[in-house]
Amino acid sequence: MTLLVFAHVKEAECFIDGLGLRPAPRRGVPRLWQNEEVTLLVTGEGLEAALLRASSTLAATETSAKAVINLGAAGVLRDGIETGRIFRIRTVYGERRRGLAHQQSFTCRGAHEVCDIIAASERVLDDDHAAGLAPFAHLVDRESWGIAMAAASFGVPFQAVKITSDRAGAATLCWSVRESAFELSLRLWEYYRDHLAEAPSPATVSPATWSVPEGFHASWSQMQLLLSLGARETPTAALEQFKAATTSAKDRTRRWLDWLRRSRNPRAAAMEERTRQILGGLRRHGWAVDSDPELEDPALTLRARVETERDLERIRRGLDEFSLPEWRRFFEGDWR
Amino acid sequence: MIFSEILIEQDALNSPRAARILDRLPNVPRRTIHRYDDVFGRVNRPYLHKRQDLRLFVAVKRGQTVKPAPLAYGLRGDKHFYFVQAFNCFYECEYCYLQGYFRSPDLVFFVNHEDIVEEMARATAASAGHGVWFHAGEFSDSLALSHLTEELASFWPFFSRQPRARLELRTKSANIRALLDQQPLDNVFVSMSLAPRDKILRYEHKTARYEQRLQALRELQKRGFKIALHFDPIIDAPAVEAEYGELLADLSRSVDLTKVSYLSLGVVRFTKQVYTQVKVNYPTSSILDGSLKVSFDGKVRYAKPHRLWLLRTIQRLAVEAGVPAQATYLCMEDSAADDAGVTTPRMPSED
């Protein structure tokens, strides 16, 4: 399901008609419309209303929302941007209160233009306020940041599409924007229909399917690991070797993972091997050896269980085989 | 032009230096703002926006402009400071720590160079009996835009009067125009960050190319400037020895390595925050393929045996190629160097 979010019902009119949406009000979210694929929400004006209503709607439709798209009118903050243009927004900023911006920003998914928007804490009716916002963004609205934050909180990809309606500041045309809302809605609807309605959102693109070859068995986490290590590029000859080495499907997968780790990262594999060589004598002779897993501290903790003279003799042999200077040299980088 | 907009601070409007910067960028739209820090860093502006619209702030730096450098930053036995003449860099190195530092990729040029020089003078006076180093390039490349910023001309008179004070200009740039307008000084070191050709192409976007950097070094040495080298960050690869061998061979054909003032070596390392940013900005970067680990202190780097092997190996190659052994040091690896008995020399041209 795609969630389309507007601030004002007049901006949404053409979408309600064009998509054949039916009213589906919920408690706390009275202005909601739906069909099988799209839910349309009108939040009302302002950042708090947008955050609250978008969050409520996403909470109610959590499992099915695959994309959130905020559409609507926006004021122009910078010179050289004409009204009536449609922008796919790049990054959304927010104003906490006049003169103070929210630190957090949200970058939209998918294709976008070099056009950012800031959601103002109040209507931008004077030039000083507009000038204070202009260094942050090209356009201004009142809701986008709240909607983007709600989408981010629910892990749903977010996009914003805005049509420039007027110049923010003293020259703002709030009232005539309301008059021309139908025309803005129509332009946005045509854009949505032509550019966004058919395109799957990034989240709905299913990842390429892949499964382990016959004769291997991998758990879900092993599958992720195999994929991240580039298992798909493993030569057939190598797979055949793992198969020949053991009859257990699980063991074959373990060998495969080990091989991938080593070939991807030969230096780490060589260090592992060297560690095994240096500490091997201790372990063979009954010592439990704990070393720093991060390989930053050369200190070792050795434990052994002794019951008989023979045990004692055995662990003595282990200590005789162990070379502390060699272990220290390993830590100093002298190990190849 | 690399900048989409210039935002100039009110307090910088009357600065002749700021005016000259604006004159040199006549076609860039400009906007006056009250203070740069009302805007810069106030919101999280994604790092990669610099590819599409990189902005320039022209401002006055308030507060401290000269700060003590971290331990193991430079050669031993001296006092080390870095100074803040600019924030950010228009280069785009995949490992750069600036991507997790300022919350904005935009550049800031500070035009009150006189205040920086005054602080340098105070730091030098307070460090009697020591050599004092001032490092440029902590938050920006020190040469890349030096033809715009004029900072070299601002700093040169101080260093020509103060032989005890030393200036290091760290760079990945071959823009030596402004530098060549100055007379070489024995206490000014141009330190070039270098990596094997393939690494520069792969990880150091928009920086001067390999050959350009070698050419710049050759030109500087020929004109009598002191040169130094940074092999930092070293990024491991299966053929890392061969790659650095080739780099050193090319270097020895370009410059007299026996006259390199110092060579610092360091391996790739990140704070957790920067590492997260690298994963966001360059998710397929092969830097992330390596055996980097979250270490005991939260930093992400190679394990100690791994990084000391890299450092020792490349240090050995450098010495074999002619860099004086006593002129090499390990950056940010002081304790490891102690453990390993790696040379950590006294500074060059010690008084």
Boltz contact constraints between the chains, C-beta under 6 A:
constraints:
  - contact:
      token1: [A, 93]
      token2: [B, 43]
      max_distance: 6.0
  - contact:
      token1: [A, 101]
      token2: [B, 42]
      max_distance: 6.0
  - contact:
      token1: [A, 101]
      token2: [B, 43]
      max_distance: 6.0
  - contact:
      token1: [A, 103]
      token2: [B, 44]
      max_distance: 6.0
  - contact:
      token1: [A, 105]
      token2: [B, 43]
      max_distance: 6.0
  - contact:
      token1: [A, 105]
      token2: [B, 44]
      max_distance: 6.0
  - contact:
      token1: [A, 107]
      token2: [B, 46]
      max_distance: 6.0
  - contact:
      token1: [A, 114]
      token2: [B, 52]
      max_distance: 6.0
  - contact:
      token1: [A, 114]
      token2: [B, 53]
      max_distance: 6.0
  - contact:
      token1: [A, 135]
      token2: [B, 7]
      max_distance: 6.0
  - contact:
      token1: [A, 135]
      token2: [B, 33]
      max_distance: 6.0
  - contact:
      token1: [A, 135]
      token2: [B, 39]
      max_distance: 6.0
  - contact:
      token1: [A, 265]
      token2: [B, 291]
      max_distance: 6.0
  - contact:
      token1: [A, 267]
      token2: [B, 236]
      max_distance: 6.0
  - contact:
      token1: [A, 268]
      token2: [B, 291]
      max_distance: 6.0
  - contact:
      token1: [A, 271]
      token2: [B, 305]
      max_distance: 6.0
  - contact:
      token1: [A, 294]
      token2: [B, 293]
      max_distance: 6.0
  - contact:
      token1: [A, 294]
      token2: [B, 295]
      max_distance: 6.0
  - contact:
      token1: [A, 294]
      token2: [B, 296]
      max_distance: 6.0
  - contact:
      token1: [A, 295]
      token2: [B, 303]
      max_distance: 6.0
  - contact:
      token1: [A, 295]
      token2: [B, 304]
      max_distance: 6.0
  - contact:
      token1: [A, 295]
      token2: [B, 305]
      max_distance: 6.0
  - contact:
      token1: [A, 296]
      token2: [B, 295]
      max_distance: 6.0
  - contact:
      token1: [A, 296]
      token2: [B, 296]
      max_distance: 6.0
  - contact:
      token1: [A, 296]
      token2: [B, 304]
      max_distance: 6.0
  - contact:
      token1: [A, 330]
      token2: [B, 305]
      max_distance: 6.0
  - contact:
      token1: [A, 331]
      token2: [B, 304]
      max_distance: 6.0
  - contact:
      token1: [A, 331]
      token2: [B, 305]
      max_distance: 6.0
  - contact:
      token1: [A, 332]
      token2: [B, 308]
      max_distance: 6.0
  - contact:
      token1: [A, 332]
      token2: [B, 340]
      max_distance: 6.0
  - contact:
      token1: [A, 333]
      token2: [B, 305]
      max_distance: 6.0
  - contact:
      token1: [A, 333]
      token2: [B, 308]
      max_distance: 6.0
  - contact:
      token1: [A, 333]
      token2: [B, 309]
      max_distance: 6.0
  - contact:
      token1: [A, 333]
      token2: [B, 312]
      max_distance: 6.0
  - contact:
      token1: [A, 335]
      token2: [B, 305]
      max_distance: 6.0
